[in-house]
């Protein structure tokens, strides 16, 4: 059974020349009082499927470490505060595609699959700079266990 998940803050690019099944849309959030548009891709179409990921993260000393792993979209959970830098997924043609990117410590792009599974608790622990109570009000999130972007 397929579960329909809606993301109220997401603006789908249907009239954009670059829109497609992969370049899905964007959402606007506020970080430290400044407006930020985050691009949303759609490479991870099945949140239960196992994918090959290449993850770049910062260690405590500030160096970038890169590792490959297999897993579902839940790989985005459990990272330390602002330690994730980039996540890529290998597509069916063997090419690595960006599904999570940061710029200046803020999200630049993220995949729709991640938005479907991220909870308020994950946001508070791993991405505190990206927390926006206005977005969470749209989805009715009240506890740390609630989805941060999806209904």
N, C-alpha and C positions, 0 to 999 in steps of 0.2 A: 504494500500500500504506500503510495506516494503522499507525503505530507506537504500541503501548500503553506509556504511561509511568505509573509509579506514584510517588506521593509519600508515603512512609511516615509522616511526621510530621503529615500533613494529617488533620484531624478533619472529616469531611463532616457537614453539618447536615441529617440526614434526618428528625429528629423535631422540628425547630424550626418554629414557625409561619411564620417569615420565610424558610425555605429554599426554594430554587427552582433552576432551571437557571442563574440569574445569581448569586445569593448562595450561593456554593458551600460555604464552610466556614471553618476557621481553623487556625492552628497556634501552638503555644507555643514561644517561644524565650527565651533569657536574654541580656540586654544589661547589661554591667557588674554582673553578679551579681543583677540584678532580673528577675523574670519579666515577659514581655510577650506578650500575645495579639495576633496579626496576622490580620485578616480577609482572606479570599480570595474574590475575585469570579471569574466565568467569562464575561467579555465576549469575550475573544480566544480563540475556540474552535479556530481553525485557525492554527497557528504559522507556516505558510508563506504565508498570505494577506497581501496588502498592505492596510493600514488607514490612515486619516487620524488623525494624532495631534496633540494640542496639548500642548506640553511647557513646564513652568515650571521654571526652574533658577536657581541663584544664580551670579552672576559673582564674580570675585575680590574686588571691592569690596563684595560683600554685597547688591547690588541684585538683584531678581527680574527675569529676562528671560523672555518668553514667545514661543515660535515654533511655527508649524505645519509639519508635515512628513508625508510619506507613507513607509511602510515596513512591514516585518514586526515581530514582537515583539522582534527583535534591537535595536531602537532603545534599549533599556534599557542596552545595553553601551557602554562607552567614556566615561562621564562621570567627572569629577573627584571626589575624595573628598567625600562628603556634599553634592554640589552639586544633585542632583535634589530638587525640592520636590513636584511634582505632574505626573502624566501623565493626559490624558484621551483617549478615542477617540470618534470620531463613529460612532454606531450607524446601522442601516439606515433609521431615521426622521429622521435629521439632528440628533439630540440628542447633546450631549457627555456622556459617562459617565466617571466617575473609575475609572482602572485602577491607579493608584499614588498613594498619599497618604502624607505624613509628618506627624508631630506631635512637636514637641520634638526633631527630628533623628533620630527613630526611625520605622520603618515603622508606619503605622497600618493600611493595607490595600494589597494587591497582587493582581494578576490571576494566575490559574492559568497562563496562557500564558507570563508572565514567569518563573514558577517552573520551568517546563519547560526553559527555555533558559539560565538563569543558571549560570555556572560558578563554581568556587571562586576563580579568578583575578579575575573581575568583582567578586565579593563583597569580596575583599581590597583591590582598588584603589578601587572606587567606594563600597562600603558597609561600611567596616571596623567600624563600631559594631554592625552587625547580624550579624557573624560568630559562629557557634555550632558548635564542633567536635562537640558531642553530636548535632546534626542531621546533620552530614556523616558521622558514624559510621553512622547509620541507612541511608544510601544507599551507603556504601562508598567515599566520596570520599577519594582519597589524593594526588592531584596538582592543580595549579591548572587543568588542562584538564578535570577531572571535573565533572559536573553537581553543583551545590550542593544541590539539593532533589529531583531526580528520579533514578530508576533507569533 
